[in-house]
Amino acid sequence: MNTKPTINYGLEGIYVDESAISKVDGQNGKLWYRGYSIEDLAEKSNFEEVSYLLIYGKLPTKTEYEEFVTKLKERMDLPEEVKKVIKAMAPVAHPMDVMRTATSMLVMFDKDPSNKDLDATVDKVITLIAKLPTIAAATGRFREKKSFIPPDNSLGLSENFLYMLTGKRPNKFESKLIDLMFILHAEHSTNASTFSVLVTASTLADVYAATTTGIGTLKGPLHGGADESALNMINAIGNPDNTEKYIEEALEGKQRIMGFGHRVYKAYDPRAKLVRSYLEESLTKEPSDEVKKLLQIALRAEKLMIDKLGNAKGIWPNIDFFAGPLYRVLGIDSKLFTPIFVASRMSGWGSHIVEYWHNNKLVRPLEYYTGPLDVPYKPIEQR
Ligand SMILES: CC(C)(COP(=O)(O)OP(=O)(O)OC[C@H]1O[C@@H](n2cnc3c(N)ncnc32)[C@H](O)[C@@H]1OP(=O)(O)O)[C@@H](O)C(=O)NCCC(=O)NCCS
């Protein structure tokens, strides 16, 4: 009789690989991409440069940066076939389902999708980084029965997303906000979606298959979908004065408060701190009454949750809690929050695929079997 092995449910605390891409220090609430602090990157860099850094492991020179940005701009537009499918799906399906399907379709336009040479892999990753914001924006447009807006080559990737979604060129502050969200969501070590991307990549399936897996995994409310769920909760609270009663009752009913808690961070998520500080800045820029109310509710909920569960249980706000109110500053519908996460996280997923294929090993964990053995088979008439 086998003795039962130690099982780490949810792979909690298990190292599955080495990586030089990002480090999450959960005890101290710190995050680095390739050794650069998230605070420095959020303040001084932009999404294109961060994507380059994640993929190539170093900051680009001016020429490298320009070549990279040119490639991205050349690839942002979508094939007509993909636009048609987005148009058909967007009015009836959740935008994450549209993202997953449209991304999967891109394999049709790659002449050599299974080529795993380093250059070919990086090239596919760049194509996906360029196209996913356009898929997200097109989904938003077609959901509202509006027409597709092609990318504007004078704009950066994240501000292009806003432009293609709204038809308006963002002002400086709006460009900063959307780029901040793209930078902060770009990478986060072996979270559920990145791990699922690597599981698929480890079978030597192609970059499109791995990315589609990642999108499916990111959809869930315990992972990427938490941003939409957190805003739904803030909206359900409705009035700032209801905040404490709502949260207390939810906690008493053993409900999870979306946007709080994290498998690795047992301190305040540094990305949430950054989003919170930009939200406070947005309050100085005459936001709508809706945004003011959302923020009042969010700040009261944050205080109560920290008082109750912060030090006591290591449950602090994560980025998804403040992401929703910030996207509302930009007028973005809550159903598009997780698709933006996808568009940004492509840089991290792609970097991990590139790194993993340097030393590929099929992922195949074990399960401890608890069922019977050698059960006699009865024909159907005798059951
Ligand atoms: C992210 C998450 C799944 C990580 O959880 P985990 O590491 O697996 O921890 P567990 O689910 O085992 O929870 C540990 C304890 O904290 C509680 N807890 C965790 N997150 C909580 C939350 N958001 N609200 C209330 N209680 C929470 C659990 O109920 C559990 O309590 P118990 O020990 O009394 O049973 C969890 O914090 C969560 O569900 N958060 C909400 C969803 C979210 O914001 N996800 C985005 C993450 S970036």
Ligand as a Chemical Component Dictionary entry (heavy atoms), coordinates in Angstrom:
data_LIG
# 
_chem_comp.id                   LIG 
_chem_comp.type                 NON-POLYMER 
_chem_comp.pdbx_formal_charge   0 
_chem_comp.three_letter_code    LIG 
# 
loop_
_chem_comp_atom.comp_id 
_chem_comp_atom.atom_id 
_chem_comp_atom.alt_atom_id 
_chem_comp_atom.type_symbol 
_chem_comp_atom.charge 
_chem_comp_atom.model_Cartn_x 
_chem_comp_atom.model_Cartn_y 
_chem_comp_atom.model_Cartn_z 
_chem_comp_atom.pdbx_ordinal 
LIG C1  C1  C 0 -6.545  35.239 -5.358 1  
LIG C2  C2  C 0 -7.021  34.144 -4.403 2  
LIG C3  C3  C 0 -7.706  33.032 -5.216 3  
LIG C4  C4  C 0 -5.785  33.572 -3.707 4  
LIG O1  O1  O 0 -6.245  32.738 -2.733 5  
LIG P1  P1  P 0 -5.419  31.526 -2.098 6  
LIG O2  O2  O 0 -3.986  31.837 -2.000 7  
LIG O3  O3  O 0 -5.777  30.292 -2.837 8  
LIG O4  O4  O 0 -5.981  31.514 -0.652 9  
LIG P2  P2  P 0 -7.279  30.773 -0.161 10 
LIG O5  O5  O 0 -8.314  30.737 -1.231 11 
LIG O6  O6  O 0 -6.825  29.471 0.404  12 
LIG O7  O7  O 0 -7.767  31.737 1.002  13 
LIG C5  C5  C 0 -7.126  31.796 2.274  14 
LIG C6  C6  C 0 -8.104  32.423 3.252  15 
LIG O8  O8  O 0 -8.296  33.792 2.930  16 
LIG C7  C7  C 0 -9.664  34.061 2.615  17 
LIG N1  N1  N 0 -9.690  34.947 1.453  18 
LIG C8  C8  C 0 -8.822  34.959 0.416  19 
LIG N2  N2  N 0 -9.162  35.910 -0.442 20 
LIG C9  C9  C 0 -10.252 36.523 0.054  21 
LIG C10 C10 C 0 -11.058 37.576 -0.400 22 
LIG N3  N3  N 0 -10.812 38.188 -1.550 23 
LIG N4  N4  N 0 -12.112 37.962 0.341  24 
LIG C11 C11 C 0 -12.362 37.338 1.492  25 
LIG N5  N5  N 0 -11.634 36.322 1.999  26 
LIG C12 C12 C 0 -10.596 35.921 1.268  27 
LIG C13 C13 C 0 -10.264 32.705 2.262  28 
LIG O9  O9  O 0 -11.651 32.680 2.460  29 
LIG C14 C14 C 0 -9.518  31.795 3.219  30 
LIG O10 O10 O 0 -10.072 31.946 4.487  31 
LIG P3  P3  P 0 -10.126 30.708 5.537  32 
LIG O11 O11 O 0 -8.686  30.371 5.796  33 
LIG O12 O12 O 0 -10.836 31.255 6.712  34 
LIG O13 O13 O 0 -10.859 29.606 4.826  35 
LIG C15 C15 C 0 -8.001  34.725 -3.369 36 
LIG O14 O14 O 0 -7.368  35.707 -2.576 37 
LIG C16 C16 C 0 -9.260  35.282 -4.010 38 
LIG O15 O15 O 0 -10.197 34.526 -4.317 39 
LIG N6  N6  N 0 -9.311  36.655 -4.245 40 
LIG C17 C17 C 0 -10.407 37.245 -4.927 41 
LIG C18 C18 C 0 -10.208 37.151 -6.423 42 
LIG C19 C19 C 0 -9.141  38.087 -6.909 43 
LIG O16 O16 O 0 -9.107  39.257 -6.567 44 
LIG N7  N7  N 0 -8.303  37.558 -7.797 45 
LIG C20 C20 C 0 -7.258  38.326 -8.443 46 
LIG C21 C21 C 0 -5.907  37.976 -7.936 47 
LIG S1  S1  S 0 -4.711  39.057 -8.681 48 
# 
loop_
_chem_comp_bond.comp_id 
_chem_comp_bond.atom_id_1 
_chem_comp_bond.atom_id_2 
_chem_comp_bond.value_order 
_chem_comp_bond.pdbx_ordinal 
LIG C1  C2  SING 1  
LIG C2  C3  SING 2  
LIG C2  C4  SING 3  
LIG C2  C15 SING 4  
LIG C4  O1  SING 5  
LIG O1  P1  SING 6  
LIG P1  O2  DOUB 7  
LIG P1  O3  SING 8  
LIG P1  O4  SING 9  
LIG O4  P2  SING 10 
LIG P2  O5  DOUB 11 
LIG P2  O6  SING 12 
LIG P2  O7  SING 13 
LIG O7  C5  SING 14 
LIG C5  C6  SING 15 
LIG C6  O8  SING 16 
LIG C6  C14 SING 17 
LIG O8  C7  SING 18 
LIG C7  N1  SING 19 
LIG C7  C13 SING 20 
LIG N1  C8  SING 21 
LIG N1  C12 SING 22 
LIG C8  N2  DOUB 23 
LIG N2  C9  SING 24 
LIG C9  C10 SING 25 
LIG C9  C12 DOUB 26 
LIG C10 N3  SING 27 
LIG C10 N4  DOUB 28 
LIG N4  C11 SING 29 
LIG C11 N5  DOUB 30 
LIG N5  C12 SING 31 
LIG C13 O9  SING 32 
LIG C13 C14 SING 33 
LIG C14 O10 SING 34 
LIG O10 P3  SING 35 
LIG P3  O11 DOUB 36 
LIG P3  O12 SING 37 
LIG P3  O13 SING 38 
LIG C15 O14 SING 39 
LIG C15 C16 SING 40 
LIG C16 O15 DOUB 41 
LIG C16 N6  SING 42 
LIG N6  C17 SING 43 
LIG C17 C18 SING 44 
LIG C18 C19 SING 45 
LIG C19 O16 DOUB 46 
LIG C19 N7  SING 47 
LIG N7  C20 SING 48 
LIG C20 C21 SING 49 
LIG C21 S1  SING 50 
# 
